Amino acid sequence: MAQPEPIDDSSLSTLTGVRSGKKSYYVELRRTEERMTSAVRALEGISSALVRTRDDPRELLHGVLRAAAGHLRADWTMMALRDVALPGLGTRFLAAGITGALIDSERALPGGLRDQLFQVRTDHDPSTTVTDEWVRVPMTLDGEVLGRLVVSRPPGDALDTEDLWVLRILANQAAMSIHTATLYTTATDLRARAQRLYDEIRRSSEDLQTRTAELERAEGRLEVLHQRELLDAERHRIALELHDSVAQYVLSAGLAVDVCRSEAVEQEGTRGPNVARLVHARDLVAKAGDQVRSVIYALHHEPGGDEVASLPDLLHGLAAQHQPTLAVAVRIEGLATPLGAKIEHALARVAGEALFNVSIHARATRAAVRLRYSDAGAQLSVSDDGSGDPRELRRRLRLAGGGGPDGRHQGLLNMASRAEDLGGTFAIRRARLGGVLIDVTVPGPPPTGS
C-alpha cells in the first residue's frame, strides 16, 4: 500500500489563509476567527449608528470608539480633529476610557492622551503612525486629513495588517459622519436664515402695500383739494368780472334810464306813454342788478365740497355756477380715465373761460359742454345758442395773438395757448345750436416710465 504524501505547509497556508510557525494551525485559525468576528461586530455597530447621526455625530463617534477599543482591547480611544479642519464644528475631540464613558473635556484626559491630542491638532501627515503605546490612524475625506483616530495598545499585543484596515474603516466612517453632520447643520442654519429673510421680506412687502395705499389716499385728497382750489379760483374770477364789468354796466344803464324817465316826466307828465315804459325799463334794470349782486354773493360765499374728484365732476361744478342765467348741459362720452392734473386743469380752465364768455358776451340762454374720452386723449367742446360770429371771433383771436389793440378777447388767446401748451389743437366754429362752438383736442398723458 502506498504511503500518503506529506502535506506541504505552504499549501495549507493557502487553503486556510493562515501562516504560522507553529505545528498546530487550529490555534491560529481560532485567533483569526476571533479577530474577524470582532471586525464584523465593529462594522455592524458603525452601520447601525450611521442612521442616527444626522443631527449629532456623537452617537457614531461613540460607536467608533467602542468598536476600536473592543477590537484592539484598548484602554483608551480618542477621535480628534485638526485645528484647521471643519472650523464650524463645536465638538473638536471625543475620548472614551476604560469604563466606556465619553470625555469631551481636555482637563479630564490623562497626560499621555492629552499629548496625543496636541499632536493631532497640528498634524497633517496622511500616513498611519504606530508606536509601542499608541496607534494613530488618519481620518481622511477627499484626500484631506480631518483628524485622527487614536487607540492605545496593550503591552505585548501584536498588531496585524487586518487590524489597521479595520481602524482605517472606522476612522473614515467617522470622518464622513462628521462631515455629513456639518453639512446638515449648515443647511439647517441656511434654511432658517432664508425663512427669516422671507418673513422679513413679506412683512416689508405688507408694510409697503399699506404705505402705498396711504399715499394713494393722500394723493386722492390732494387732487380733490387741487380741484377745489381750481373751482374756487374760477368762481372768484367770474365774480370779479361780474362786479367790475356787468354790475357796473347794469348800474350805469339804470342811472341812464332814470335820467330819461325824469326828462320824460317833465315833458309828458307822470302819465305820459314814454314815462310808463321807462319806469318798466328801470324796474327791469333794477332786477337785473339784484340778480347780478346775488350771483356775485353766491360765487364769493358758496362753500366748496369734497365731492369733486374728476374732470367730469369739475365740469358739472362749473356749469352749476352759471345757473339760473344760463342753462348749461354737460355730456360725457367714452370711458372716463384720469388724464393727469396738468391736462385736467387746463381743460377745466378752457371750459370756465368759454362759459364765462357765453354768459357775458353772447346773449345766450343755453350752452352745452361735451367731453369725449378716447385712446388718443380727450376732446372738449363748448357751444351756445347766442349771437356770436365764429369768423369775427377768429379775427379777434388773430389780433390778440399778433399783439393788436383789441384786448377784450384775451380769453380766446388764453384758451388757444393752453391747448397749444398741451400739444393739442384749438378751433372756433359755428355750433348746431346756432351760436359759437369752441373745440379743444389734447393728447393723453405719456405712458408711465416713458
GUTI-576607 format. One record per residue (C-alpha): residue in one letter; x, y, z. Coordinates in steps of 0.5 Angstrom, whole numbers, plus 2048, in hexadecimal, padded with zeros to 3 digits. Example, Ala and Ser with C-alpha at 12.3 -4.5 7.8 and 13.67 -1.06 7.14 Angstrom:
A8197F7810
S81B7FE80E
***
This chain:
M800800800
A8038077FE
Q80480C804
P800813803
E805818801
P80781D807
I802824807
D80682A805
D80683080A
S805835804
S7FF831801
L7FC831808
S7FD838809
T7FA83A802
L7F4836804
T7F383980B
G7F584080A
V7FA83F810
R80183F810
S80483C817
G80B839819
K80783581E
K80582E81C
S7FE82F81F
Y7FA83381A
Y7F483381E
V7F6838823
E7F883D81E
L7F183C81A
R7ED83D820
R7F1843821
T7F084681A
E7E984481B
E7E8848821
R7EB84E81E
M7E784D818
T7E184D81D
S7E3853820
A7E485781A
V7DD855818
R7DA85781E
A7DD85D81E
L7DB85F817
E7D485D819
G7D486181F
I7D686781A
S7D1866815
S7CB86681A
A7CE86C81D
L7CE870816
V7C7870815
R7C687481C
T7CC87981A
R7C887F816
D7C888481C
D7CD882820
P7D387D81E
R7D587C826
E7D1875825
L7D587381F
L7DC875823
H7DA872829
G7D986B825
V7DF86C821
L7E386D828
R7DF86782B
A7E1863825
A7E8865824
A7E986382C
G7E685D82B
H7E985B825
L7F085C828
R7EE85B82F
A7F1862830
D7F0866837
W7F086D834
T7ED86F82D
M7EC87682A
M7E987A824
A7EC881823
L7EC88681D
R7F288A81B
D7F189281C
V7F0894815
A7EB88E814
L7E4890814
P7E4896818
G7DD897819
L7DC89081D
G7DC891824
T7DE88B827
R7E588A825
F7E7884828
L7E487E82C
A7E7878830
A7E5872834
G7E886F83A
I7E986883D
T7E186983F
G7DF86B838
A7DC87283B
L7DD877836
I7E287D838
D7E2884834
S7E6888839
E7ED889838
R7EF88983F
A7EC882840
L7F087F83C
P7F687B83E
G7FD87E83D
G7FF879837
L7F887A833
R7F9882834
D800882831
Q7FD87E82B
L7F788382B
F7FC88882A
Q800885824
V7F9883821
R7F788B820
T7FE88D81D
D7FF886819
H7FE886811
D80187F810
P7FC87B80C
S80087480E
T7FE870814
T80387081A
V80486A81E
T80986A825
D80986682A
E80486982E
W7FF86D829
V7FC86C822
R7FA87281E
V7F6871818
P7F4877814
M7ED879812
T7ED87B80B
L7E887E807
D7E98807FF
G7F087F801
E7F0884806
V7F288280D
L7ED884812
G7F0881818
R7F287A81B
L7EF87481F
V7F4873825
V7F486C828
S7F886A82E
R7FC86382D
P7FC85E833
P80385C834
G806856830
D7FF85582C
A801854825
L7FE85981F
D7FC856818
T7FB859812
E7F4857812
D7F385B819
L7F6861815
W7F1860810
V7EB860815
L7EE866818
R7EE86A812
I7E7868810
L7E586A817
A7E8871816
N7E687280F
Q7DF871811
A7DF876817
A7E287B812
M7DC87A80E
S7D787A813
I7DA881816
H7DA88480F
T7D388280E
A7D1885815
T7D588B813
L7D188C80C
Y7CA88A80F
T7CC890815
T7CE895810
A7C889380B
T7C3894811
D7C689A813
L7C689D80C
R7BE89B80B
A7BD89E812
R7C08A4810
A7BC8A4809
Q7B68A380D
R7B78A9811
L7B98AD80B
Y7B38AB807
D7AF8AD80D
E7B28B480E
I7B18B5806
R7AA8B3807
R7A98B880D
S7AC8BD809
S7A88BC803
E7A28BC807
D7A48C380A
L7A68C6803
Q79F8C4801
T79C8C7807
R7A08CE806
T79F8CD7FE
A7978CD800
E7988D3805
L79C8D77FF
E7978D67FA
R7918D87FF
A7958DE801
E7968E07F9
G78F8DF7F8
R78E8E47FE
L7938E97FB
E7908E87F4
V7898EA7F7
L78C8F07FA
H78F8F27F4
Q7898F17F0
R7858F57F6
E78A8FB7F5
L7898FB7EE
L7828FB7EE
D7829017F4
A7879057EF
E7839047E9
R77D9067EE
H78090C7F1
R78390E7EA
I77C90E7E7
A7799127ED
L77F9177EC
E77D9187E5
L7769197E6
H77791E7EB
D77C9227E7
S7789227E0
V77191F7E0
A76F9227E7
Q7729297E5
Y76E9297DE
V7689277E2
L76892D7E7
S76A9327E1
A76492F7DD
G7609307E3
L7629377E4
A7619397DD
V75A9367DD
D75893A7E3
V75B9407E0
C75793F7DA
R75193E7DE
S7529457E2
E7529487DB
A74C9457D8
V7489477DF
E74A94E7DD
Q74894E7D6
E7429497D7
G7409497DE
T73F9437E2
R73A93F7DE
G73E9407D7
P73F93A7D3
N74693A7D3
V74693B7DA
A7439347DC
R7489317D7
L74E9347DA
V74B9327E1
H74A92B7DF
A75292B7DC
R75492E7E2
D7519287E6
L7549237E2
V75B9267E2
A75A9267EA
K75891F7EA
A75E91D7E5
G7639217EA
D76091D7F0
Q7619167EC
V7689187EB
R76991A7F2
S7669137F4
V76A9107F0
I7719137F2
Y76F9127F9
A76E90A7F8
L77490A7F4
H77890D7FA
H7759097FF
E7739027FC
P7778FD800
G77B8F87FD
G7798F17FE
D77E8EB7FE
E77A8E77F8
V77E8EA7F2
A7828E47F1
S7838E47E9
L7838E97E3
P77B8E77E1
D7798E97E9
L77D8EF7E8
L7798F17E1
H7738F07E5
G7758F57EA
L7778FA7E5
A7708F97E2
A76C8FA7E8
Q7709017E9
H76C9047E3
Q7659027E6
P7609057E5
T76290A7E0
L7659057DB
A7628FD7DA
V7698F97DA
A7688F27D8
V76E8ED7D9
R76F8E77D5
I7758E27D6
E7778DD7D0
G77B8D77D1
L77F8D47D7
A7818D97DC
T7888D87DD
P78D8DC7E1
L7918E17DD
G7958E47E2
A7958EA7E6
K7988EF7E0
I7938ED7DB
E78D8ED7DF
H78F8F37E2
A7908F67DB
L7898F37D8
A7858F67DE
R7888FD7DD
V7868FD7D6
A77F8FB7D8
G77F9007DD
E7819057D8
A77D9037D3
L7769037D7
F77890A7DA
N77990D7D3
V77290A7D1
S76F90C7D8
I7719147D7
H7729157CF
A76E9107CB
R7679127CE
A76590A7CE
T7609067D2
R7638FF7D1
A76A8FC7D1
A76D8F57D0
V7738F27D3
R7768EC7D0
L77C8E87D2
R77E8E27CE
Y7838DD7D0
S7878D97CB
D78D8D47CB
A7918DA7C8
G78F8DF7CD
A7898E47CE
Q7848E97CA
L7818EF7CE
S77C8F37CA
V7778F97CD
S7718FB7C9
D76C9007CA
D7659037C6
G76890A7C7
S76990F7C1
G77190F7C1
D77490E7BA
P77A9097B9
R77D90D7B4
E77D9137B8
L78090F7BE
R78590C7BA
R7879137B7
R7889167BE
L78C9107C0
R7919117BB
L7919197BD
A7929167C4
G7989127C2
G79B9177BE
G79B91C7C4
G7959207C1
P7929257C4
D78C9217C6
G78D91F7CD
R78591D7CE
H7869167CC
Q78D9147CF
G78990E7D2
L78990B7CB
L79090B7CB
N7919087D2
M78D9027CF
A7919017C9
S7979027CD
R7958FC7D2
A7938F87CC
E79A8F97C9
D79E8F87CF
L79B8F17D0
G79D8EF7C8
G7958F07C6
T7918F47C2
F78C8FA7C3
A7868FB7BE
I7819007BD
R77B8FE7B9
R7738FF7B8
A76F8FB7BD
R7698F77BC
L7658FB7C1
G7669017BD
G76C9047C0
V7739037C1
L7778FC7C2
I77E8FC7C6
D7818F67C5
V7888F47C8
T78B8ED7C7
V7918EB7CB
P7958E47CB
G7958E07D1
P79B8DF7D6
P7A18DC7D5
P7A28D47D7
T7A58D37DE
G7AC8D27DD
S7AD8D67D7
***
